[in-house]
Amino acid sequence: MLTINVVVLLVIIVALRLRRRTEARSRFDEKMTVIIVLALGVMLAPTDVGQGIAGFLGQLVSGVSQAGQ
């Protein structure tokens, strides 16, 4: 039996949707992309990968804010 990881499927969907040209998108299309990205974030956040990304982004933001002072 073939099982597909939902997070991997959402990443593929987001990548395909973001490859389209900006001018060709309707408001509904943009809203659907935002909803899909939010769903991906909610599914990815509690995992080890999500925690690693959050830690990396926290360090990046901290470094940028310290560099600006």
PDB file with SEQRES, HELIX, SHEET and CRYST1 records, atoms N, CA, C and O in Angstrom:
SEQRES   1 A   69  MET LEU THR ILE ASN VAL VAL VAL LEU LEU VAL ILE ILE          
SEQRES   2 A   69  VAL ALA LEU ARG LEU ARG ARG ARG THR GLU ALA ARG SER          
SEQRES   3 A   69  ARG PHE ASP GLU LYS MET THR VAL ILE ILE VAL LEU ALA          
SEQRES   4 A   69  LEU GLY VAL MET LEU ALA PRO THR ASP VAL GLY GLN GLY          
SEQRES   5 A   69  ILE ALA GLY PHE LEU GLY GLN LEU VAL SER GLY VAL SER          
SEQRES   6 A   69  GLN ALA GLY GLN                                              
HELIX    1 AA1 VAL A    6  LEU A   18  1                                  13    
HELIX    2 AA2 THR A   22  ALA A   24  5                                   3    
HELIX    3 AA3 ARG A   27  LEU A   44  1                                  18    
HELIX    4 AA4 ASP A   48  ALA A   67  1                                  20    
CRYST1    1.000    1.000    1.000  90.00  90.00  90.00 P 1           1          
ATOM      1  N   MET A   1       0.840  -1.179   0.000  1.00  0.00           N  
ATOM      2  CA  MET A   1       0.000   0.000   0.000  1.00  0.00           C  
ATOM      3  C   MET A   1       0.886   1.243   0.000  1.00  0.00           C  
ATOM      4  O   MET A   1       1.891   1.294   0.709  1.00  0.00           O  
ATOM      5  N   LEU A   2       0.516   2.231  -0.786  1.00  0.00           N  
ATOM      6  CA  LEU A   2       1.287   3.457  -0.927  1.00  0.00           C  
ATOM      7  C   LEU A   2       0.746   4.512   0.028  1.00  0.00           C  
ATOM      8  O   LEU A   2      -0.446   4.820   0.003  1.00  0.00           O  
ATOM      9  N   THR A   3       1.607   5.063   0.863  1.00  0.00           N  
ATOM     10  CA  THR A   3       1.202   6.149   1.744  1.00  0.00           C  
ATOM     11  C   THR A   3       1.979   7.395   1.372  1.00  0.00           C  
ATOM     12  O   THR A   3       3.179   7.336   1.100  1.00  0.00           O  
ATOM     13  N   ILE A   4       1.290   8.519   1.362  1.00  0.00           N  
ATOM     14  CA  ILE A   4       1.918   9.788   1.013  1.00  0.00           C  
ATOM     15  C   ILE A   4       1.871  10.678   2.252  1.00  0.00           C  
ATOM     16  O   ILE A   4       0.811  10.875   2.847  1.00  0.00           O  
ATOM     17  N   ASN A   5       2.995  11.195   2.621  1.00  0.00           N  
ATOM     18  CA  ASN A   5       3.057  12.115   3.750  1.00  0.00           C  
ATOM     19  C   ASN A   5       2.323  13.399   3.352  1.00  0.00           C  
ATOM     20  O   ASN A   5       2.626  13.995   2.319  1.00  0.00           O  
ATOM     21  N   VAL A   6       1.360  13.819   4.170  1.00  0.00           N  
ATOM     22  CA  VAL A   6       0.542  14.981   3.846  1.00  0.00           C  
ATOM     23  C   VAL A   6       1.382  16.250   3.771  1.00  0.00           C  
ATOM     24  O   VAL A   6       1.114  17.120   2.942  1.00  0.00           O  
ATOM     25  N   VAL A   7       2.388  16.365   4.619  1.00  0.00           N  
ATOM     26  CA  VAL A   7       3.249  17.548   4.595  1.00  0.00           C  
ATOM     27  C   VAL A   7       4.000  17.630   3.274  1.00  0.00           C  
ATOM     28  O   VAL A   7       4.107  18.705   2.683  1.00  0.00           O  
ATOM     29  N   VAL A   8       4.514  16.511   2.814  1.00  0.00           N  
ATOM     30  CA  VAL A   8       5.231  16.497   1.533  1.00  0.00           C  
ATOM     31  C   VAL A   8       4.282  16.866   0.399  1.00  0.00           C  
ATOM     32  O   VAL A   8       4.661  17.604  -0.511  1.00  0.00           O  
ATOM     33  N   LEU A   9       3.063  16.363   0.443  1.00  0.00           N  
ATOM     34  CA  LEU A   9       2.070  16.692  -0.576  1.00  0.00           C  
ATOM     35  C   LEU A   9       1.759  18.189  -0.558  1.00  0.00           C  
ATOM     36  O   LEU A   9       1.662  18.807  -1.618  1.00  0.00           O  
ATOM     37  N   LEU A  10       1.601  18.778   0.625  1.00  0.00           N  
ATOM     38  CA  LEU A  10       1.339  20.215   0.701  1.00  0.00           C  
ATOM     39  C   LEU A  10       2.517  21.038   0.204  1.00  0.00           C  
ATOM     40  O   LEU A  10       2.321  22.071  -0.437  1.00  0.00           O  
ATOM     41  N   VAL A  11       3.739  20.598   0.488  1.00  0.00           N  
ATOM     42  CA  VAL A  11       4.919  21.307  -0.023  1.00  0.00           C  
ATOM     43  C   VAL A  11       4.923  21.304  -1.551  1.00  0.00           C  
ATOM     44  O   VAL A  11       5.229  22.319  -2.177  1.00  0.00           O  
ATOM     45  N   ILE A  12       4.587  20.174  -2.140  1.00  0.00           N  
ATOM     46  CA  ILE A  12       4.539  20.089  -3.602  1.00  0.00           C  
ATOM     47  C   ILE A  12       3.452  21.006  -4.152  1.00  0.00           C  
ATOM     48  O   ILE A  12       3.671  21.694  -5.149  1.00  0.00           O  
ATOM     49  N   ILE A  13       2.285  21.025  -3.516  1.00  0.00           N  
ATOM     50  CA  ILE A  13       1.195  21.890  -3.972  1.00  0.00           C  
ATOM     51  C   ILE A  13       1.584  23.356  -3.873  1.00  0.00           C  
ATOM     52  O   ILE A  13       1.328  24.127  -4.798  1.00  0.00           O  
ATOM     53  N   VAL A  14       2.200  23.752  -2.766  1.00  0.00           N  
ATOM     54  CA  VAL A  14       2.627  25.140  -2.592  1.00  0.00           C  
ATOM     55  C   VAL A  14       3.668  25.511  -3.651  1.00  0.00           C  
ATOM     56  O   VAL A  14       3.591  26.587  -4.243  1.00  0.00           O  
ATOM     57  N   ALA A  15       4.624  24.640  -3.887  1.00  0.00           N  
ATOM     58  CA  ALA A  15       5.664  24.921  -4.885  1.00  0.00           C  
ATOM     59  C   ALA A  15       5.053  25.103  -6.273  1.00  0.00           C  
ATOM     60  O   ALA A  15       5.444  26.006  -7.013  1.00  0.00           O  
ATOM     61  N   LEU A  16       4.099  24.248  -6.623  1.00  0.00           N  
ATOM     62  CA  LEU A  16       3.460  24.372  -7.937  1.00  0.00           C  
ATOM     63  C   LEU A  16       2.630  25.644  -8.042  1.00  0.00           C  
ATOM     64  O   LEU A  16       2.623  26.296  -9.086  1.00  0.00           O  
ATOM     65  N   ARG A  17       1.927  26.003  -6.965  1.00  0.00           N  
ATOM     66  CA  ARG A  17       1.097  27.210  -6.990  1.00  0.00           C  
ATOM     67  C   ARG A  17       1.947  28.477  -7.046  1.00  0.00           C  
ATOM     68  O   ARG A  17       1.560  29.453  -7.689  1.00  0.00           O  
ATOM     69  N   LEU A  18       3.097  28.470  -6.381  1.00  0.00           N  
ATOM     70  CA  LEU A  18       3.936  29.664  -6.363  1.00  0.00           C  
ATOM     71  C   LEU A  18       4.741  29.844  -7.647  1.00  0.00           C  
ATOM     72  O   LEU A  18       5.277  30.925  -7.893  1.00  0.00           O  
ATOM     73  N   ARG A  19       4.830  28.811  -8.458  1.00  0.00           N  
ATOM     74  CA  ARG A  19       5.567  28.926  -9.720  1.00  0.00           C  
ATOM     75  C   ARG A  19       4.786  29.727 -10.755  1.00  0.00           C  
ATOM     76  O   ARG A  19       5.364  30.242 -11.712  1.00  0.00           O  
ATOM     77  N   ARG A  20       3.460  29.833 -10.562  1.00  0.00           N  
ATOM     78  CA  ARG A  20       2.645  30.574 -11.516  1.00  0.00           C  
ATOM     79  C   ARG A  20       2.962  32.055 -11.452  1.00  0.00           C  
ATOM     80  O   ARG A  20       3.415  32.565 -10.427  1.00  0.00           O  
ATOM     81  N   ARG A  21       2.723  32.732 -12.548  1.00  0.00           N  
ATOM     82  CA  ARG A  21       2.967  34.166 -12.602  1.00  0.00           C  
ATOM     83  C   ARG A  21       1.989  34.908 -11.711  1.00  0.00           C  
ATOM     84  O   ARG A  21       0.828  34.515 -11.589  1.00  0.00           O  
ATOM     85  N   THR A  22       2.453  35.969 -11.095  1.00  0.00           N  
ATOM     86  CA  THR A  22       1.624  36.746 -10.177  1.00  0.00           C  
ATOM     87  C   THR A  22       0.450  37.392 -10.899  1.00  0.00           C  
ATOM     88  O   THR A  22      -0.647  37.454 -10.343  1.00  0.00           O  
ATOM     89  N   GLU A  23       0.650  37.869 -12.112  1.00  0.00           N  
ATOM     90  CA  GLU A  23      -0.409  38.567 -12.840  1.00  0.00           C  
ATOM     91  C   GLU A  23      -1.579  37.648 -13.175  1.00  0.00           C  
ATOM     92  O   GLU A  23      -2.698  38.121 -13.374  1.00  0.00           O  
ATOM     93  N   ALA A  24      -1.335  36.345 -13.237  1.00  0.00           N  
ATOM     94  CA  ALA A  24      -2.374  35.409 -13.650  1.00  0.00           C  
ATOM     95  C   ALA A  24      -3.238  34.931 -12.477  1.00  0.00           C  
ATOM     96  O   ALA A  24      -4.148  34.126 -12.678  1.00  0.00           O  
ATOM     97  N   ARG A  25      -2.973  35.406 -11.269  1.00  0.00           N  
ATOM     98  CA  ARG A  25      -3.687  34.919 -10.098  1.00  0.00           C  
ATOM     99  C   ARG A  25      -4.914  35.758  -9.792  1.00  0.00           C  
ATOM    100  O   ARG A  25      -4.875  36.987  -9.862  1.00  0.00           O  
ATOM    101  N   SER A  26      -5.993  35.087  -9.454  1.00  0.00           N  
ATOM    102  CA  SER A  26      -7.189  35.785  -8.993  1.00  0.00           C  
ATOM    103  C   SER A  26      -7.115  35.928  -7.473  1.00  0.00           C  
ATOM    104  O   SER A  26      -6.236  35.355  -6.830  1.00  0.00           O  
ATOM    105  N   ARG A  27      -8.033  36.689  -6.912  1.00  0.00           N  
ATOM    106  CA  ARG A  27      -8.061  36.833  -5.451  1.00  0.00           C  
ATOM    107  C   ARG A  27      -8.356  35.503  -4.787  1.00  0.00           C  
ATOM    108  O   ARG A  27      -7.776  35.185  -3.749  1.00  0.00           O  
ATOM    109  N   PHE A  28      -9.248  34.726  -5.372  1.00  0.00           N  
ATOM    110  CA  PHE A  28      -9.564  33.411  -4.814  1.00  0.00           C  
ATOM    111  C   PHE A  28      -8.330  32.520  -4.830  1.00  0.00           C  
ATOM    112  O   PHE A  28      -8.077  31.793  -3.869  1.00  0.00           O  
ATOM    113  N   ASP A  29      -7.567  32.569  -5.906  1.00  0.00           N  
ATOM    114  CA  ASP A  29      -6.354  31.764  -6.020  1.00  0.00           C  
ATOM    115  C   ASP A  29      -5.337  32.171  -4.957  1.00  0.00           C  
ATOM    116  O   ASP A  29      -4.685  31.313  -4.361  1.00  0.00           O  
ATOM    117  N   GLU A  30      -5.200  33.475  -4.716  1.00  0.00           N  
ATOM    118  CA  GLU A  30      -4.276  33.938  -3.686  1.00  0.00           C  
ATOM    119  C   GLU A  30      -4.739  33.496  -2.297  1.00  0.00           C  
ATOM    120  O   GLU A  30      -3.918  33.095  -1.472  1.00  0.00           O  
ATOM    121  N   LYS A  31      -6.040  33.566  -2.033  1.00  0.00           N  
ATOM    122  CA  LYS A  31      -6.575  33.139  -0.736  1.00  0.00           C  
ATOM    123  C   LYS A  31      -6.359  31.645  -0.529  1.00  0.00           C  
ATOM    124  O   LYS A  31      -6.020  31.221   0.575  1.00  0.00           O  
ATOM    125  N   MET A  32      -6.547  30.848  -1.563  1.00  0.00           N  
ATOM    126  CA  MET A  32      -6.328  29.403  -1.452  1.00  0.00           C  
ATOM    127  C   MET A  32      -4.867  29.094  -1.167  1.00  0.00           C  
ATOM    128  O   MET A  32      -4.568  28.190  -0.386  1.00  0.00           O  
ATOM    129  N   THR A  33      -3.953  29.831  -1.789  1.00  0.00           N  
ATOM    130  CA  THR A  33      -2.529  29.633  -1.535  1.00  0.00           C  
ATOM    131  C   THR A  33      -2.204  29.948  -0.078  1.00  0.00           C  
ATOM    132  O   THR A  33      -1.446  29.218   0.561  1.00  0.00           O  
ATOM    133  N   VAL A  34      -2.771  31.026   0.448  1.00  0.00           N  
ATOM    134  CA  VAL A  34      -2.536  31.387   1.849  1.00  0.00           C  
ATOM    135  C   VAL A  34      -3.076  30.300   2.771  1.00  0.00           C  
ATOM    136  O   VAL A  34      -2.407  29.928   3.735  1.00  0.00           O  
ATOM    137  N   ILE A  35      -4.262  29.787   2.498  1.00  0.00           N  
ATOM    138  CA  ILE A  35      -4.860  28.742   3.330  1.00  0.00           C  
ATOM    139  C   ILE A  35      -4.005  27.478   3.306  1.00  0.00           C  
ATOM    140  O   ILE A  35      -3.796  26.851   4.344  1.00  0.00           O  
ATOM    141  N   ILE A  36      -3.515  27.103   2.134  1.00  0.00           N  
ATOM    142  CA  ILE A  36      -2.677  25.909   2.016  1.00  0.00           C  
ATOM    143  C   ILE A  36      -1.362  26.090   2.768  1.00  0.00           C  
ATOM    144  O   ILE A  36      -0.897  25.167   3.436  1.00  0.00           O  
ATOM    145  N   VAL A  37      -0.762  27.272   2.663  1.00  0.00           N  
ATOM    146  CA  VAL A  37       0.498  27.539   3.369  1.00  0.00           C  
ATOM    147  C   VAL A  37       0.275  27.529   4.877  1.00  0.00           C  
ATOM    148  O   VAL A  37       1.114  27.021   5.622  1.00  0.00           O  
ATOM    149  N   LEU A  38      -0.851  28.086   5.338  1.00  0.00           N  
ATOM    150  CA  LEU A  38      -1.153  28.047   6.770  1.00  0.00           C  
ATOM    151  C   LEU A  38      -1.354  26.616   7.252  1.00  0.00           C  
ATOM    152  O   LEU A  38      -0.887  26.252   8.331  1.00  0.00           O  
ATOM    153  N   ALA A  39      -2.045  25.807   6.458  1.00  0.00           N  
ATOM    154  CA  ALA A  39      -2.232  24.400   6.824  1.00  0.00           C  
ATOM    155  C   ALA A  39      -0.884  23.687   6.901  1.00  0.00           C  
ATOM    156  O   ALA A  39      -0.655  22.879   7.801  1.00  0.00           O  
ATOM    157  N   LEU A  40       0.002  23.987   5.961  1.00  0.00           N  
ATOM    158  CA  LEU A  40       1.338  23.401   5.981  1.00  0.00           C  
ATOM    159  C   LEU A  40       2.086  23.814   7.249  1.00  0.00           C  
ATOM    160  O   LEU A  40       2.744  22.989   7.883  1.00  0.00           O  
ATOM    161  N   GLY A  41       1.984  25.084   7.611  1.00  0.00           N  
ATOM    162  CA  GLY A  41       2.648  25.556   8.820  1.00  0.00           C  
ATOM    163  C   GLY A  41       2.123  24.892  10.076  1.00  0.00           C  
ATOM    164  O   GLY A  41       2.897  24.542  10.967  1.00  0.00           O  
ATOM    165  N   VAL A  42       0.809  24.714  10.154  1.00  0.00           N  
ATOM    166  CA  VAL A  42       0.211  24.075  11.323  1.00  0.00           C  
ATOM    167  C   VAL A  42       0.647  22.617  11.427  1.00  0.00           C  
ATOM    168  O   VAL A  42       0.876  22.116  12.528  1.00  0.00           O  
ATOM    169  N   MET A  43       0.763  21.940  10.298  1.00  0.00           N  
ATOM    170  CA  MET A  43       1.169  20.535  10.309  1.00  0.00           C  
ATOM    171  C   MET A  43       2.665  20.385  10.561  1.00  0.00           C  
ATOM    172  O   MET A  43       3.098  19.389  11.141  1.00  0.00           O  
ATOM    173  N   LEU A  44       3.449  21.356  10.133  1.00  0.00           N  
ATOM    174  CA  LEU A  44       4.896  21.264  10.252  1.00  0.00           C  
ATOM    175  C   LEU A  44       5.402  21.741  11.612  1.00  0.00           C  
ATOM    176  O   LEU A  44       6.449  21.283  12.072  1.00  0.00           O  
ATOM    177  N   ALA A  45       4.678  22.649  12.261  1.00  0.00           N  
ATOM    178  CA  ALA A  45       5.147  23.286  13.492  1.00  0.00           C  
ATOM    179  C   ALA A  45       5.488  22.319  14.622  1.00  0.00           C  
ATOM    180  O   ALA A  45       6.543  22.488  15.234  1.00  0.00           O  
ATOM    181  N   PRO A  46       4.663  21.314  14.942  1.00  0.00           N  
ATOM    182  CA  PRO A  46       4.992  20.468  16.094  1.00  0.00           C  
ATOM    183  C   PRO A  46       6.086  19.427  15.828  1.00  0.00           C  
ATOM    184  O   PRO A  46       6.498  18.733  16.758  1.00  0.00           O  
ATOM    185  N   THR A  47       6.557  19.301  14.613  1.00  0.00           N  
ATOM    186  CA  THR A  47       7.577  18.303  14.302  1.00  0.00           C  
ATOM    187  C   THR A  47       8.965  18.826  14.646  1.00  0.00           C  
ATOM    188  O   THR A  47       9.143  20.018  14.899  1.00  0.00           O  
ATOM    189  N   ASP A  48       9.939  17.933  14.652  1.00  0.00           N  
ATOM    190  CA  ASP A  48      11.331  18.328  14.912  1.00  0.00           C  
ATOM    191  C   ASP A  48      11.833  19.296  13.846  1.00  0.00           C  
ATOM    192  O   ASP A  48      12.561  20.241  14.148  1.00  0.00           O  
ATOM    193  N   VAL A  49      11.442  19.054  12.606  1.00  0.00           N  
ATOM    194  CA  VAL A  49      11.847  19.949  11.511  1.00  0.00           C  
ATOM    195  C   VAL A  49      11.262  21.334  11.734  1.00  0.00           C  
ATOM    196  O   VAL A  49      11.954  22.337  11.562  1.00  0.00           O  
ATOM    197  N   GLY A  50       9.995  21.395  12.115  1.00  0.00           N  
ATOM    198  CA  GLY A  50       9.347  22.680  12.371  1.00  0.00           C  
ATOM    199  C   GLY A  50       9.995  23.431  13.512  1.00  0.00           C  
ATOM    200  O   GLY A  50      10.162  24.648  13.441  1.00  0.00           O  
ATOM    201  N   GLN A  51      10.365  22.713  14.574  1.00  0.00           N  
ATOM    202  CA  GLN A  51      11.037  23.350  15.707  1.00  0.00           C  
ATOM    203  C   GLN A  51      12.417  23.861  15.291  1.00  0.00           C  
ATOM    204  O   GLN A  51      12.847  24.925  15.737  1.00  0.00           O  
ATOM    205  N   GLY A  52      13.104  23.109  14.445  1.00  0.00           N  
ATOM    206  CA  GLY A  52      14.407  23.550  13.946  1.00  0.00           C  
ATOM    207  C   GLY A  52      14.296  24.804  13.100  1.00  0.00           C  
ATOM    208  O   GLY A  52      15.116  25.714  13.217  1.00  0.00           O  
ATOM    209  N   ILE A  53      13.271  24.853  12.237  1.00  0.00           N  
ATOM    210  CA  ILE A  53      13.048  26.040  11.407  1.00  0.00           C  
ATOM    211  C   ILE A  53      12.722  27.237  12.286  1.00  0.00           C  
ATOM    212  O   ILE A  53      13.238  28.331  12.057  1.00  0.00           O  
ATOM    213  N   ALA A  54      11.867  27.043  13.294  1.00  0.00           N  
ATOM    214  CA  ALA A  54      11.505  28.136  14.198  1.00  0.00           C  
ATOM    215  C   ALA A  54      12.732  28.646  14.952  1.00  0.00           C  
ATOM    216  O   ALA A  54      12.901  29.855  15.113  1.00  0.00           O  
ATOM    217  N   GLY A  55      13.581  27.740  15.410  1.00  0.00           N  
ATOM    218  CA  GLY A  55      14.805  28.147  16.104  1.00  0.00           C  
ATOM    219  C   GLY A  55      15.746  28.919  15.196  1.00  0.00           C  
ATOM    220  O   GLY A  55      16.327  29.926  15.600  1.00  0.00           O  
ATOM    221  N   PHE A  56      15.894  28.439  13.966  1.00  0.00           N  
ATOM    222  CA  PHE A  56      16.757  29.120  12.993  1.00  0.00           C  
ATOM    223  C   PHE A  56      16.235  30.516  12.687  1.00  0.00           C  
ATOM    224  O   PHE A  56      17.002  31.479  12.670  1.00  0.00           O  
ATOM    225  N   LEU A  57      14.927  30.630  12.446  1.00  0.00           N  
ATOM    226  CA  LEU A  57      14.351  31.945  12.142  1.00  0.00           C  
ATOM    227  C   LEU A  57      14.459  32.881  13.343  1.00  0.00           C  
ATOM    228  O   LEU A  57      14.682  34.080  13.175  1.00  0.00           O  
ATOM    229  N   GLY A  58      14.303  32.345  14.551  1.00  0.00           N  
ATOM    230  CA  GLY A  58      14.467  33.172  15.750  1.00  0.00           C  
ATOM    231  C   GLY A  58      15.871  33.725  15.868  1.00  0.00           C  
ATOM    232  O   GLY A  58      16.055  34.896  16.201  1.00  0.00           O  
ATOM    233  N   GLN A  59      16.867  32.889  15.598  1.00  0.00           N  
ATOM    234  CA  GLN A  59      18.260  33.345  15.636  1.00  0.00           C  
ATOM    235  C   GLN A  59      18.531  34.362  14.537  1.00  0.00           C  
ATOM    236  O   GLN A  59      19.251  35.338  14.747  1.00  0.00           O  
ATOM    237  N   LEU A  60      17.949  34.129  13.363  1.00  0.00           N  
ATOM    238  CA  LEU A  60      18.145  35.060  12.238  1.00  0.00           C  
ATOM    239  C   LEU A  60      17.556  36.430  12.562  1.00  0.00           C  
ATOM    240  O   LEU A  60      18.200  37.453  12.331  1.00  0.00           O  
ATOM    241  N   VAL A  61      16.349  36.454  13.088  1.00  0.00           N  
ATOM    242  CA  VAL A  61      15.695  37.715  13.451  1.00  0.00           C  
ATOM    243  C   VAL A  61      16.465  38.419  14.560  1.00  0.00           C  
ATOM    244  O   VAL A  61      16.618  39.640  14.532  1.00  0.00           O  
ATOM    245  N   SER A  62      16.946  37.659  15.531  1.00  0.00           N  
ATOM    246  CA  SER A  62      17.726  38.234  16.614  1.00  0.00           C  
ATOM    247  C   SER A  62      19.011  38.856  16.083  1.00  0.00           C  
ATOM    248  O   SER A  62      19.388  39.955  16.489  1.00  0.00           O  
ATOM    249  N   GLY A  63      19.679  38.155  15.178  1.00  0.00           N  
ATOM    250  CA  GLY A  63      20.914  38.675  14.599  1.00  0.00           C  
ATOM    251  C   GLY A  63      20.681  39.923  13.777  1.00  0.00           C  
ATOM    252  O   GLY A  63      21.477  40.860  13.831  1.00  0.00           O  
ATOM    253  N   VAL A  64      19.597  39.948  13.014  1.00  0.00           N  
ATOM    254  CA  VAL A  64      19.299  41.124  12.192  1.00  0.00           C  
ATOM    255  C   VAL A  64      18.937  42.313  13.068  1.00  0.00           C  
ATOM    256  O   VAL A  64      19.349  43.437  12.782  1.00  0.00           O  
ATOM    257  N   SER A  65      18.170  42.080  14.135  1.00  0.00           N  
ATOM    258  CA  SER A  65      17.782  43.198  14.999  1.00  0.00           C  
ATOM    259  C   SER A  65      18.988  43.735  15.775  1.00  0.00           C  
ATOM    260  O   SER A  65      19.066  44.938  16.023  1.00  0.00           O  
ATOM    261  N   GLN A  66      19.927  42.868  16.161  1.00  0.00           N  
ATOM    262  CA  GLN A  66      21.128  43.338  16.840  1.00  0.00           C  
ATOM    263  C   GLN A  66      22.042  44.084  15.894  1.00  0.00           C  
ATOM    264  O   GLN A  66      22.721  45.026  16.301  1.00  0.00           O  
ATOM    265  N   ALA A  67      22.069  43.676  14.634  1.00  0.00           N  
ATOM    266  CA  ALA A  67      22.911  44.353  13.646  1.00  0.00           C  
ATOM    267  C   ALA A  67      22.381  45.747  13.325  1.00  0.00           C  
ATOM    268  O   ALA A  67      23.143  46.639  12.953  1.00  0.00           O  
ATOM    269  N   GLY A  68      21.065  45.927  13.473  1.00  0.00           N  
ATOM    270  CA  GLY A  68      20.462  47.219  13.182  1.00  0.00           C  
ATOM    271  C   GLY A  68      20.628  48.229  14.301  1.00  0.00           C  
ATOM    272  O   GLY A  68      20.331  49.407  14.107  1.00  0.00           O  
ATOM    273  N   GLN A  69      21.091  47.804  15.461  1.00  0.00           N  
ATOM    274  CA  GLN A  69      21.222  48.727  16.599  1.00  0.00           C  
ATOM    275  C   GLN A  69      22.530  49.440  16.603  1.00  0.00           C  
ATOM    276  O   GLN A  69      22.789  50.248  17.495  1.00  0.00           O  
TER     277      GLN A  69                                                      
END                                                                             
